[in-house]
Amino acid sequence: MPACAIEEAIDIKGYVVIDPEECKGCGLCVAACVQKVLTLSPQLNRYGYHPATNEEKPCNGCGLCFYACPEPGAIQVFKAFD
């Protein structure tokens, strides 16, 4: 199945914004993401951590990554309403 067909099959209901300077790279959000759209970045932030990133992949806006994150303000989840 081509990548564009997969993205069409996923119901995009939200998106994730991660502040790379607040993220400590613990990976809890990556493990909590049921759609597996989050990864740890190969680049380091100013503190020397590999922050989480979503690279603009589709998200269902469930918020599990937000609740798994121990760092306040590192992750914001936005829901799209029709």
PyMOL commands that set and color helices and strands:
alter all, ss='L'
color gray80, all
select helices_A, chain A and resi 3-9+28-32+64-68
alter helices_A, ss='H'
color red, helices_A
select strands_A, chain A and resi 14-18+39-40+52-53+75-79
alter strands_A, ss='S'
color yellow, strands_A
deselect
rebuild
show_as cartoon
